[in-house]
Amino acid sequence: MGSLDGILTGFQTAFSLEGIMFVMIGVVVGTFIGMLPGLGPITAIAVMIPITFGMGSTAALIMMAGVYYGAVFGGSTSSILLNAPGVAGTVATSFDGYPMAQRGEAGKALAIAAIASFVGGTVSVVLLMLLAPALSSVAVAFGPPAYFALMLMGLTAITSLSEGSTIKALISAVIGFMIVTIGIDPQTGTQRFTFGNVNLLDGIDFLIIALGLFALAEVCTLIINRKDQTIKNAHQLGSLRLTKEDFSEMKGPMTRQSFLGFILGVLPGAGATIASFIAYISEKKISKKPEEFGKGSVKGVAAPETANNAATSGAFVPLLSLGIPGSGTTAVMLGAFIVLGVQPGPLLMTDSPEIFWGVIASMYIGNIFLLILNLPLIPYLAKILKIPRPLLISLVMMFSVIGVYAISFNTFDLYMLLLFGIMGFLMRLFSFPAPPLILAFILGGMMENSLRQSLVSSNGSLMVFVNDPIAFTLLVIAALTFVFPLISQIRKRKGSY
């Protein structure tokens, strides 16, 4: 069966009454789970697997795919309104989304997030449909040296995530690197920095750090500043209407990050979280007004929201074409495939075109449903801001605790959440930026593993990074990204004398 016949089969499957119904169920469930801090698509899909017993394979997988990208779509809500990321991929959204909500523009921020998510998701589905078979070879071409170079390129932008002292940003990044090394060494099996505590053998989950540094730190700030009247605008929804200037600002980031997010999603291991951070950093780098980022920038909301939804669709390329899960969520999805008796891989496209193309075609419908669902809900969701502050603080703490406990059902994680909450508050108090710590934690583990795998394969020779054309190109880009800001700073200093 040719690709065109497969696409037509997919649309026939997705646009059937059963297909539309299960897409709708999936995106609705995913959206509301994504709004709850800490739960995310992994929990949602894991819960849905037993429910799919007895269902047809195609319908079940269409529904679970809807849960996946629906959770990423809806995760921006709690990031914007409460500074409590619903899913890992929406952490970068909170950098500018929450400041917009604080100044009374919550409605505008949610509308930008919904539109950017729709554009990113739709563009990436088109790319997925056109390029899925070809891009599977690109995913395989990325070996350990290329992954190390890609992660290094992302780390060169750490200083751009700080508004103040570069030294403090670097210190935050070093702390992030230290935290990611906690647990069992994946290569040697030895314990690192566990201090004999068995609860640390698996390391520290990303959402514990994110919710602690952002949500609980915000709770501490609200409690300390409870008599402060300057944040009264935070209780206002503001207009949902976007001006021509807003659309003009959104156009560039949505176009660029749809493609970038999709490409990063295709790479196994990269995923929506890394895509959203790199999208945010790259937009800040090329912006004519980088000082606006972190203070409620339209581009700062549009870029990560476009990228994380584009990456979600891109993640289906290695999963469907190669049977390789690129993230924790797609690993659970792979388990769902196997439970349903479907083996993803090169033969899936020819042996089961209704599943391969049906899941892809259903994303078109899902993205439309998500936009229709989210835009009318904005006025009701934003009423969260009108909840009295003592009750709002209690709700944020409750959802954070539930989200963290649901990951492992381990009370030790709750103590870690409290620890990172206090740490986040102290970082705010002494003006240490949290985003560099988060970025270093995300990239550090993959960067370490890729470096060690590269050196093992080359018997310790660093020439492996030069001989790999993809790695060498990315390292050159990383070097230029690091050097150019330094040159511009030197020129500015010389011009000021």
Secondary structure as GFF3:
##gff-version 3
##sequence-region A 1 497
A	DSSP	alpha_helix	3	14	.	.	.	ID=ss1
A	DSSP	alpha_helix	17	35	.	.	.	ID=ss2
A	DSSP	alpha_helix	40	51	.	.	.	ID=ss3
A	DSSP	alpha_helix	57	74	.	.	.	ID=ss4
A	DSSP	alpha_helix	76	82	.	.	.	ID=ss5
A	DSSP	three_ten_helix	88	90	.	.	.	ID=ss6
A	DSSP	alpha_helix	94	102	.	.	.	ID=ss7
A	DSSP	alpha_helix	106	141	.	.	.	ID=ss8
A	DSSP	alpha_helix	144	155	.	.	.	ID=ss9
A	DSSP	three_ten_helix	158	161	.	.	.	ID=ss10
A	DSSP	alpha_helix	166	180	.	.	.	ID=ss11
A	DSSP	beta_strand	183	184	.	.	.	ID=ss12
A	DSSP	beta_strand	191	192	.	.	.	ID=ss13
A	DSSP	three_ten_helix	198	200	.	.	.	ID=ss14
A	DSSP	alpha_helix	206	210	.	.	.	ID=ss15
A	DSSP	pi_helix	211	216	.	.	.	ID=ss16
A	DSSP	alpha_helix	217	224	.	.	.	ID=ss17
A	DSSP	three_ten_helix	232	235	.	.	.	ID=ss18
A	DSSP	alpha_helix	244	266	.	.	.	ID=ss19
A	DSSP	alpha_helix	271	286	.	.	.	ID=ss20
A	DSSP	three_ten_helix	290	292	.	.	.	ID=ss21
A	DSSP	alpha_helix	298	314	.	.	.	ID=ss22
A	DSSP	alpha_helix	316	322	.	.	.	ID=ss23
A	DSSP	alpha_helix	328	339	.	.	.	ID=ss24
A	DSSP	alpha_helix	348	351	.	.	.	ID=ss25
A	DSSP	alpha_helix	353	381	.	.	.	ID=ss26
A	DSSP	three_ten_helix	382	386	.	.	.	ID=ss27
A	DSSP	alpha_helix	389	408	.	.	.	ID=ss28
A	DSSP	alpha_helix	411	429	.	.	.	ID=ss29
A	DSSP	alpha_helix	435	457	.	.	.	ID=ss30
A	DSSP	alpha_helix	464	467	.	.	.	ID=ss31
A	DSSP	alpha_helix	469	496	.	.	.	ID=ss32
###
